[in-house]
Amino acid sequence: MQPFLSIIIPALDEEGRLPASLDSILAFLQAQPFRAEVLVVDNGSRDATYAVAQSYARRIPWIRVLQEPRRGKGAAVRQGMLAAQGQFRFIADADLSMPIEQVLGFLPPGLSEMDIAIASREAPGAARYGEPPHRHLIGRAFNWLVRLLAVPGFQDTQCGFKMFRDHVALDLFQVQQLEGWTFDVEVLFIALRRGYRIAEVPIPWTFNPGSRVSVLRDSFAMLRDLFRIRRLWKQGAYAPRVQPE
């Protein structure tokens, strides 16, 4: 039987934070009436992330561990989304900066008639905790560029929690090109042009000082990616893939 929910966790050098996050996710899922699975995608970690995740998978049959060469978060998420089996497929950051209980707000009946639901730290009702002012300012500046160049109308495209219906995930992630941090802007860019319905879900979010994003290095790379997305679109790189019969 197809799981109702898949939770995909891209993990890079997360041996310290992963156990607490998996414990929280497992406790949450065990209290739910639906079937679920968890996929941890080890993104080329140099620590014991893979071993930690495998220790959970050996005990719990609905946890799977995948390995991805150290190519970027986008590559890890793509692998997890395409390997998942759930009707709804949810990306969750390994630090669980959003309480996992909030995932119910991304699912029916909490949220219906949507193809994609993205967590928002800016929508009415959202809350941020502990974020340094300079990081918030840089994030808002990048969001302005995202709205200008790629994905208009959304206040927060970079939060690491997003839900996709199964057929939508397959359609989008099969044509995803970017393997770094900007993959989610790319996927939303394609989704808008496919006519998919996208909702922003306000969440409580806590800044984690162990963030893997380098404000200076990654901001410039992500800006370049916005122009690359537009170029790839013009080149036809995002044409729908034909599914085998």
C-alpha positions in Angstrom: 0.0 0.0 0.0 1.3 3.4 -0.9 2.3 5.5 2.1 0.3 8.7 2.6 3.4 10.7 3.5 7.1 10.6 2.7 9.5 12.8 4.6 12.8 13.4 2.8 15.8 14.7 4.9 18.9 15.8 3.0 21.8 15.4 5.4 25.3 16.7 5.2 27.6 16.1 8.2 24.6 15.8 10.5 25.7 13.1 12.9 25.2 15.5 15.9 21.7 16.8 15.0 20.2 13.9 13.1 19.3 11.6 16.1 17.2 14.2 17.9 15.4 15.1 14.7 14.7 11.5 13.8 13.5 10.8 17.3 11.0 13.7 17.0 9.8 12.6 13.6 9.4 9.0 14.7 7.4 10.0 17.8 5.2 12.2 15.6 4.6 9.6 12.9 3.8 6.8 15.3 0.9 8.9 16.7 -0.6 9.5 13.3 -3.4 7.4 11.6 -1.7 7.3 8.2 1.2 5.2 6.8 4.5 7.1 6.3 8.1 6.6 5.4 11.3 8.6 6.1 14.1 8.9 3.6 17.5 10.2 4.8 19.7 11.2 1.9 23.3 11.4 3.0 24.8 14.1 0.8 28.4 12.9 0.9 29.0 13.4 4.6 32.5 13.1 6.0 31.3 12.3 9.5 29.1 9.4 10.8 25.8 10.7 9.3 25.3 7.6 7.2 26.1 5.2 10.1 23.7 7.1 12.3 20.9 7.0 9.8 21.5 3.3 9.1 21.2 2.5 12.8 17.7 3.8 12.6 16.9 2.0 9.3 18.0 -1.3 10.8 15.4 -1.0 13.6 12.6 0.7 11.7 11.5 -0.8 8.4 9.9 2.4 7.1 13.1 4.4 7.3 15.4 4.2 4.2 18.9 5.7 3.8 20.2 6.8 0.4 23.6 8.1 -0.5 24.4 10.9 -2.9 27.8 12.1 -3.9 28.7 15.5 -2.4 27.1 17.5 -5.2 24.7 19.8 -3.3 21.4 19.9 -1.4 19.5 20.1 -4.6 20.9 16.8 -5.9 20.1 15.1 -2.5 16.5 16.3 -2.5 16.0 15.3 -6.1 17.2 11.7 -5.3 14.9 11.5 -2.3 11.9 12.9 -4.1 12.2 10.5 -7.0 12.8 7.5 -4.7 9.9 8.3 -2.4 6.6 6.5 -2.6 4.2 8.7 -0.7 1.2 10.4 -2.0 2.6 13.6 -0.4 6.4 14.2 -0.3 7.8 16.6 2.2 11.3 18.1 2.4 12.5 18.6 5.9 15.8 20.2 6.9 17.9 17.9 9.2 18.0 20.5 12.0 14.2 20.5 12.2 14.1 24.2 12.7 10.3 23.9 12.1 8.5 21.6 14.7 7.6 18.5 12.8 4.0 18.7 14.1 3.5 21.6 11.7 3.6 19.2 8.8 -0.1 18.6 9.4 -0.8 22.1 8.1 0.7 21.1 4.7 -1.6 18.0 4.3 -5.3 17.4 3.8 -7.6 18.2 5.5 -5.5 21.0 6.9 -4.6 22.2 3.4 -6.6 20.9 0.4 -6.7 21.6 -3.3 -3.0 22.5 -3.5 -0.3 20.8 -5.6 2.6 22.3 -3.6 2.8 23.9 -0.2 5.9 25.8 0.9 6.7 26.9 4.5 6.9 30.6 4.9 8.6 32.6 7.6 7.1 35.8 6.3 3.4 35.0 5.7 0.9 36.4 8.2 1.0 34.2 11.3 4.6 33.1 10.9 7.2 33.6 13.5 11.0 33.7 13.5 13.1 33.1 16.6 16.8 33.9 17.1 17.7 34.9 13.6 20.5 37.5 13.4 19.2 40.8 11.9 21.9 40.8 9.1 20.9 37.3 7.9 17.2 38.3 7.9 18.1 41.4 5.8 20.1 39.5 3.3 17.3 36.9 3.0 14.8 39.6 2.3 17.0 41.2 -0.3 17.5 37.8 -2.0 13.7 37.2 -1.9 13.2 40.5 -3.7 15.5 39.3 -6.5 13.7 35.9 -6.6 10.3 37.7 -7.0 11.8 40.0 -9.7 13.6 37.4 -11.7 12.0 34.0 -11.2 9.1 33.4 -8.8 6.8 36.4 -8.3 4.2 36.6 -5.5 5.9 34.5 -2.8 7.4 36.0 0.3 9.7 33.1 1.2 11.0 30.5 -1.3 14.1 29.5 0.6 12.7 27.9 3.8 13.7 24.3 3.8 10.3 22.7 4.3 8.1 22.0 1.3 5.4 19.6 0.3 4.6 18.1 -3.2 1.9 15.8 -4.4 3.5 12.6 -5.8 2.8 13.2 -9.5 3.9 16.8 -9.2 7.2 15.8 -7.5 7.9 13.4 -10.3 7.1 15.9 -13.0 9.3 18.7 -11.5 12.2 16.8 -10.0 12.8 14.8 -13.2 13.7 18.0 -15.0 15.4 19.8 -12.2 18.9 21.0 -13.2 20.4 22.9 -10.3 22.1 20.8 -7.6 22.9 23.6 -5.1 20.9 25.8 -2.7 18.8 27.4 -5.5 17.1 24.2 -6.5 13.8 25.2 -4.8 13.6 28.5 -6.7 14.1 26.5 -9.9 11.4 23.9 -9.0 8.9 26.6 -8.1 9.8 28.5 -11.4 8.9 25.4 -13.4 5.8 24.7 -11.3 4.3 28.1 -12.0 4.8 27.6 -15.7 3.2 24.2 -15.5 0.1 25.8 -13.8 0.5 24.1 -10.5 -1.3 25.5 -7.4 1.2 26.7 -4.8 0.3 27.8 -1.2 2.5 29.5 1.4 2.0 28.0 4.9 3.1 30.2 7.8 5.3 28.4 10.4 7.2 29.0 13.6 10.9 28.8 12.7 14.0 28.9 14.9 17.4 29.9 13.5 20.1 27.3 13.9 23.6 28.7 14.2 24.9 25.6 12.5 23.4 26.5 9.2 25.4 25.3 6.1 24.7 28.4 4.1 27.6 30.8 3.8 26.1 34.3 3.5 28.8 35.7 1.2 29.8 32.7 -0.9 26.4 31.2 -1.4 24.5 34.5 -1.9 26.6 35.3 -5.0 26.2 31.7 -6.3 22.4 31.8 -5.8 22.2 35.1 -7.6 24.0 33.6 -10.6 21.6 30.7 -10.5 18.6 33.0 -10.9 19.9 34.0 -14.3 20.8 30.4 -15.1 17.2 29.3 -14.5 15.9 31.8 -17.0 18.5 30.7 -19.5 17.7 27.0 -19.0 14.0 27.8 -19.5 14.7 29.6 -22.8 16.8 26.6 -23.9 14.0 24.2 -23.3 15.7 22.3 -20.5 12.5 22.1 -18.5 10.4 20.4 -21.1 8.1 17.7 -19.6 9.6 14.2 -19.6 7.4 11.6 -21.3 6.5 8.8 -18.9 6.9 5.3 -20.2 3.6 3.4 -20.7 
